[in-house]
């Protein structure tokens, strides 16, 4: 018995991921492209993609496309808080050191995350957030200039990128990937940690009603930071 078309499509995608031809964050063919390739209905192509998204093999961003998902476990954080507020709520002193604020060309991963073409201009910032004068977080952020055109004009010593973006492009959706990493030499310097200390990395994409606003990489020393969340059923 011939294999159903939707199953053929799934096997086609899975085989290319398994062989390494398609890597994490690579865009996969659209429903229309799969329809033409397999001579099938769009509904059949959609079923194949939907099932692979449901199983965690693919990730789909509305209006952007479908991509190969990361292979590491993901954790959903229920509340996004401004790091300055977190530190101040503990009764501790907050300070920040801006390291970079400029326009760059989008790499493949950044372009996919923001829904842009590779090489398009994006805004880029790097800040070190400190608690009691000690580094607590390195924030590396890529921002969609189409949605936040005045990002590079801001003084992030006066307000954090989170505060500014929340004001000009209110958050409607966020997705996170959380993992433990070992710091590069540059991160070790910025966080003032030893090479043997593990770090907690959060990759965060945020949306407004107009589309993907930013893609951030937040890295914390493992000895100074933990994640907590709570779900309240009211």
C-alpha positions in Angstrom: 0.0 0.0 0.0 1.3 3.4 -1.0 2.2 5.7 1.8 -0.2 8.6 2.4 1.0 12.0 1.0 1.1 13.7 4.3 3.3 10.9 5.7 5.6 11.2 2.7 6.0 14.9 3.4 6.8 14.3 7.1 9.4 11.6 6.2 10.9 14.0 3.6 11.3 16.7 6.3 12.5 14.4 9.0 15.1 12.7 6.8 16.7 16.1 5.9 16.8 17.1 9.6 18.3 13.7 10.6 21.0 13.9 7.9 21.9 17.4 9.0 21.0 18.9 5.6 18.5 21.2 7.5 19.9 22.6 10.8 18.3 24.3 13.8 16.5 27.5 12.8 16.6 26.6 9.0 13.4 27.5 7.2 11.5 24.5 5.7 9.4 24.6 2.5 6.1 26.4 2.7 2.7 24.7 2.3 2.5 26.0 -1.3 6.0 24.7 -2.1 5.2 21.3 -0.6 1.9 21.2 -2.5 3.8 21.6 -5.8 6.6 19.2 -4.8 4.3 16.3 -3.8 1.4 17.1 -6.1 -1.1 17.2 -3.3 -3.6 19.5 -1.7 -2.6 22.4 0.5 -4.6 20.8 3.3 -2.4 17.7 3.1 0.8 19.8 3.3 -0.6 21.7 6.2 -1.4 18.5 8.1 2.2 17.3 7.7 3.6 20.6 9.0 1.0 20.9 11.8 1.9 17.4 13.1 5.6 18.1 13.1 5.0 21.4 14.9 2.9 19.6 17.5 5.6 17.0 18.0 8.2 19.7 18.6 10.3 19.0 15.4 9.3 22.3 13.8 8.4 25.8 15.0 5.9 28.0 13.1 5.7 31.8 13.4 2.6 33.3 11.9 3.3 35.5 8.9 7.0 34.4 9.0 7.3 30.7 8.2 8.1 27.3 9.6 11.6 26.4 10.9 13.5 23.5 12.3 13.1 23.6 16.1 15.9 23.5 18.6 16.8 20.1 20.0 17.1 21.2 23.6 14.4 21.3 26.2 12.3 24.4 26.4 10.8 26.0 29.5 7.9 28.4 29.5 8.2 31.3 31.8 4.8 32.8 32.8 5.9 36.3 33.8 8.4 38.6 32.1 9.8 41.2 34.5 12.1 44.1 34.1 15.4 43.1 35.6 15.9 46.5 37.2 12.6 46.1 39.0 13.6 42.6 40.2 16.8 43.9 41.7 15.2 46.9 43.3 12.4 44.8 44.8 15.0 42.9 46.7 16.1 46.1 48.2 19.4 46.1 46.3 21.1 48.7 44.2 20.7 48.4 40.4 23.2 49.7 37.8 23.8 49.1 34.1 26.8 49.4 31.7 25.9 49.8 28.0 28.6 48.1 25.9 27.3 48.3 22.3 24.4 50.1 20.5 24.6 50.0 16.8 23.1 48.9 13.5 24.3 45.6 12.0 23.3 43.2 9.2 21.1 40.3 10.2 22.6 36.9 10.2 20.5 33.9 9.2 19.5 33.0 12.8 18.6 36.7 13.6 16.8 37.2 10.3 14.7 34.0 11.0 14.0 35.1 14.5 12.8 38.6 13.5 11.0 37.6 10.3 13.4 39.6 8.1 15.6 38.8 5.1 19.3 37.8 5.7 21.4 40.9 5.5 18.6 43.3 6.4 19.6 46.0 8.9 18.8 45.3 12.5 19.5 47.3 15.7 21.9 45.6 18.2 22.6 46.3 21.8 24.7 44.8 24.6 24.3 45.7 28.2 25.5 44.4 31.5 23.0 44.6 34.3 24.4 44.7 37.8 23.2 44.0 41.4 25.1 45.7 44.2 27.8 46.5 41.6 28.2 42.9 40.5 27.3 41.7 37.0 24.0 39.7 37.1 23.0 39.6 33.4 24.5 40.2 30.0 21.7 41.2 27.7 22.4 40.9 23.9 19.4 42.1 21.9 18.5 42.3 18.2 15.6 44.7 17.4 13.4 45.0 14.3 14.0 48.6 13.1 10.7 48.6 11.2 8.8 48.4 14.4 11.1 50.4 16.7 12.8 53.0 14.5 14.2 55.1 17.4 15.8 52.3 19.4 19.4 53.5 18.8 18.5 57.0 20.1 17.7 55.7 23.6 19.9 56.1 26.7 19.6 52.7 28.4 21.2 54.0 31.6 17.9 55.8 32.2 15.6 52.9 31.3 16.1 49.3 30.3 15.4 48.0 26.7 12.5 46.0 28.2 11.0 49.2 29.6 11.4 51.1 26.4 10.1 48.3 24.1 7.1 47.7 26.4 6.1 51.4 26.0 6.5 51.7 22.3 5.6 48.2 21.1 3.5 46.6 23.9 4.1 42.9 24.3 1.5 40.5 23.1 3.5 37.3 22.9 6.8 35.9 24.1 8.7 32.6 23.6 11.7 31.4 25.5 14.4 28.8 25.3 16.2 28.1 28.6 19.5 26.2 28.8 22.7 25.8 30.8 25.8 26.8 29.0 29.5 27.3 29.7 30.6 30.9 29.2 32.9 32.1 26.4 36.0 34.1 27.4 34.1 37.3 26.5 31.1 36.3 28.7 33.5 35.4 31.5 35.0 38.9 31.4 31.6 40.6 31.2 30.1 38.6 34.0 33.3 38.6 36.1 33.2 34.8 36.6 35.7 31.9 36.4 35.9 29.7 33.4 34.5 26.8 35.4 31.2 28.5 36.4 28.2 27.4 34.4 25.7 30.0 33.2 21.9 30.1 32.6 21.0 31.4 29.1 17.5 32.6 28.1 16.7 33.1 24.4 13.6 35.3 24.2 11.6 36.4 21.2 8.8 39.0 21.8 5.9 40.1 19.6 3.6 43.1 19.4 0.5 43.3 17.3 2.6 44.4 14.3 5.0 41.4 14.4 8.3 40.2 16.0 9.8 43.1 17.9 13.1 41.7 19.4 15.2 38.6 19.9 17.3 38.7 23.0 20.0 36.5 24.6 20.2 36.9 28.4 23.0 35.2 30.2 23.3 34.9 34.0 26.0 33.4 36.3 24.7 30.1 37.6 25.7 30.9 41.1 23.7 34.2 41.3 20.5 33.5 39.4 17.5 31.2 39.4 14.2 31.0 37.6 10.9 30.7 39.3 7.3 30.7 38.0 3.9 30.2 39.3 0.5 29.4 37.7 -2.5 30.7 39.5 -5.9 29.2 38.6 -8.5 31.9 39.5 
